[in-house]
Amino acid sequence: MQFLLKIVTWKGIAYTIAVGSIVYGLKKYFGGGVCYCTARLDGQVVVITGGNSGIGKALAVELVNRGATIVLACRNIEKGLEAKKHILSKNRKAKIFVKHLDLCSFSSIVKFCDTLNLEFNEIYGLVNNAGIFYHPYGITEDGFEVTLQTNYLGPFILTHHLLKPLKQSIHARIINVASDEHRRVSINQLIAISRTQKDFKGHFVNYGASKLALVLFTKELAKKLQNTNVIVNAVDPGNVETAIYRNFYPLSNPVLYALQWIIRVVLVKTPTEGCQTLLHALLTPNRTTGQYYADCKLALPSPVAADERICREYYQLTLEVLASWFSTESEC
Ligand SMILES: NC(=O)c1ccc[n+]([C@@H]2O[C@H](COP(=O)([O-])OP(=O)(O)OC[C@H]3O[C@@H](n4cnc5c(N)ncnc54)[C@H](OP(=O)(O)O)[C@@H]3O)[C@@H](O)[C@H]2O)c1
């Protein structure tokens, strides 16, 4: 009672307002940029890989509210249907298709693309969002280290197989969801991992390498598509509270997780905040291509990505690595 009386003094009120304002200011600051684009995508198809969870699911909610038809590309159909239910609970009129896609299997990717090519003449957006972080070491059925295939080689093949319906749309956009972690890896580390294909240099290095690969791919693909209607950009969503940290010990441990609660609430984005830059890159009237967005603004990626020769050579190396599965550039 005495404590309550103390708080209700002017001093107590002033402290409460001051602390509240600081927390609010920090939350706003770390919540990052907000997409203010008013463009609508009525009837336009957007494919979101990993759209059943986290940033991808939040993006789907934002896009159906702007009239888009969404394809949720999920490795687990049940999770996809759950996500569809969630999105429909937010917007009864949402048009959503759930399709199976496992980026760890090239045959699954090709099957997924064949289905989409049959069902949709035009695709406005492809969001290469699915990804894994701090995943236990493993080799996919195609013989590649699992993080490299999920985050980069899979999206590389997927993107090329969907270029036809993307080119048939009046305007089309490819968004590659990268990460700031791409800066912490050197090009030599990336090349070593890509050449050996099964190499594992540590959770952070392999994750960063897969994201650097995606940024280099963005630049080179943008160049190859420069005379088409398709633009391609990379996006850093920032730090977002999602299931991607499920294997990362400081967050997968329930006690440590609980202890960090207040830090996360203030400093880490919600999925809705995290999807804002993806949304911005999909809707902005600025049709520049081969760029990198962070916090709803154009930003500079790692200097490595500014080197056109490196982007070109790494694209060639990817084609060599994927020679048994993907032999042509003719789609570009
Ligand atoms: N969260 C962050 O702080 C952060 C920061 C920078 C970048 N990112 C990037 O943002 C993207 C989205 O991640 P998120 O944070 O929203 O994490 P998330 O909630 O775990 O979502 C990742 C999605 O990818 C899917 N996925 C994983 N492996 C797949 C595979 N082999 N085939 C098809 N789908 C697969 C997951 O499916 P399941 O649900 O079946 O596992 C899930 O739907 C990722 O590319 C991530 O690297 C996130």
The ligand as an SDF file (V2000), in Angstrom:
LIG
                    3D

 48 52  0  0  0  0  0  0  0  0999 V2000
   14.8170  -13.9510  -37.6430 N   0  0  0  0  0  0  0  0  0  0  0  0
   15.8830  -13.2050  -37.8340 C   0  0  0  0  0  0  0  0  0  0  0  0
   16.4010  -12.5540  -36.9060 O   0  0  0  0  0  0  0  0  0  0  0  0
   16.5050  -13.1140  -39.1980 C   0  0  0  0  0  0  0  0  0  0  0  0
   17.5880  -12.2400  -39.3790 C   0  0  0  0  0  0  0  0  0  0  0  0
   18.1650  -12.1440  -40.6470 C   0  0  0  0  0  0  0  0  0  0  0  0
   17.6720  -12.9080  -41.6880 C   0  0  0  0  0  0  0  0  0  0  0  0
   16.6300  -13.7610  -41.4560 N   0  0  0  0  0  0  0  0  0  0  0  0
   16.1540  -14.5500  -42.6020 C   0  0  0  0  0  0  0  0  0  0  0  0
   14.7530  -14.4500  -42.7130 O   0  0  0  0  0  0  0  0  0  0  0  0
   14.2390  -15.6060  -43.3620 C   0  0  0  0  0  0  0  0  0  0  0  0
   12.9900  -16.0710  -42.6440 C   0  0  0  0  0  0  0  0  0  0  0  0
   13.3440  -16.5800  -41.3860 O   0  0  0  0  0  0  0  0  0  0  0  0
   12.4490  -16.4550  -40.0700 P   0  0  0  0  0  0  0  0  0  0  0  0
   13.2370  -15.6650  -39.1040 O   0  0  0  0  0  0  0  0  0  0  0  0
   11.0740  -16.0540  -40.3950 O   0  0  0  0  0  0  0  0  0  0  0  0
   12.5150  -17.9680  -39.5400 O   0  0  0  0  0  0  0  0  0  0  0  0
   11.4250  -19.1200  -39.4400 P   0  0  0  0  0  0  0  0  0  0  0  0
   10.2300  -18.6470  -38.7100 O   0  0  0  0  0  0  0  0  0  0  0  0
   12.1400  -20.3130  -38.9150 O   0  0  0  0  0  0  0  0  0  0  0  0
   11.0310  -19.3450  -40.9680 O   0  0  0  0  0  0  0  0  0  0  0  0
   11.8670  -20.0390  -41.8320 C   0  0  0  0  0  0  0  0  0  0  0  0
   10.9950  -20.7720  -42.8220 C   0  0  0  0  0  0  0  0  0  0  0  0
   11.8330  -21.5020  -43.7130 O   0  0  0  0  0  0  0  0  0  0  0  0
   11.2990  -22.8070  -43.8340 C   0  0  0  0  0  0  0  0  0  0  0  0
   12.2960  -23.7800  -44.2510 N   0  0  0  0  0  0  0  0  0  0  0  0
   13.4100  -24.1810  -43.6000 C   0  0  0  0  0  0  0  0  0  0  0  0
   14.0230  -25.1440  -44.2870 N   0  0  0  0  0  0  0  0  0  0  0  0
   13.2920  -25.3550  -45.4130 C   0  0  0  0  0  0  0  0  0  0  0  0
   13.4000  -26.2390  -46.5030 C   0  0  0  0  0  0  0  0  0  0  0  0
   14.3760  -27.1570  -46.5880 N   0  0  0  0  0  0  0  0  0  0  0  0
   12.4670  -26.1830  -47.4800 N   0  0  0  0  0  0  0  0  0  0  0  0
   11.4470  -25.2900  -47.4140 C   0  0  0  0  0  0  0  0  0  0  0  0
   11.2850  -24.4470  -46.3800 N   0  0  0  0  0  0  0  0  0  0  0  0
   12.1910  -24.4850  -45.3920 C   0  0  0  0  0  0  0  0  0  0  0  0
   10.7650  -23.1180  -42.4490 C   0  0  0  0  0  0  0  0  0  0  0  0
    9.8960  -24.2410  -42.4870 O   0  0  0  0  0  0  0  0  0  0  0  0
    9.4720  -24.9980  -41.1230 P   0  0  0  0  0  0  0  0  0  0  0  0
    8.4580  -24.1170  -40.4560 O   0  0  0  0  0  0  0  0  0  0  0  0
    8.9130  -26.2910  -41.6100 O   0  0  0  0  0  0  0  0  0  0  0  0
   10.7200  -25.1410  -40.3140 O   0  0  0  0  0  0  0  0  0  0  0  0
   10.0690  -21.8060  -42.1510 C   0  0  0  0  0  0  0  0  0  0  0  0
    8.8210  -21.7640  -42.7680 O   0  0  0  0  0  0  0  0  0  0  0  0
   15.3840  -16.6110  -43.3920 C   0  0  0  0  0  0  0  0  0  0  0  0
   15.9460  -16.6500  -44.6840 O   0  0  0  0  0  0  0  0  0  0  0  0
   16.3930  -16.0440  -42.4250 C   0  0  0  0  0  0  0  0  0  0  0  0
   17.7130  -16.4070  -42.7250 O   0  0  0  0  0  0  0  0  0  0  0  0
   16.0300  -13.8750  -40.2530 C   0  0  0  0  0  0  0  0  0  0  0  0
  1  2  1  0
  2  3  2  0
  2  4  1  0
  4  5  1  0
  4 48  2  0
  5  6  2  0
  6  7  1  0
  7  8  2  0
  8  9  1  0
  8 48  1  0
  9 10  1  0
  9 46  1  0
 10 11  1  0
 11 12  1  0
 11 44  1  0
 12 13  1  0
 13 14  1  0
 14 15  2  0
 14 16  1  0
 14 17  1  0
 17 18  1  0
 18 19  2  0
 18 20  1  0
 18 21  1  0
 21 22  1  0
 22 23  1  0
 23 24  1  0
 23 42  1  0
 24 25  1  0
 25 26  1  0
 25 36  1  0
 26 27  1  0
 26 35  1  0
 27 28  2  0
 28 29  1  0
 29 30  1  0
 29 35  2  0
 30 31  1  0
 30 32  2  0
 32 33  1  0
 33 34  2  0
 34 35  1  0
 36 37  1  0
 36 42  1  0
 37 38  1  0
 38 39  2  0
 38 40  1  0
 38 41  1  0
 42 43  1  0
 44 45  1  0
 44 46  1  0
 46 47  1  0
M  CHG  2   8   1  16  -1
M  END
$$$$
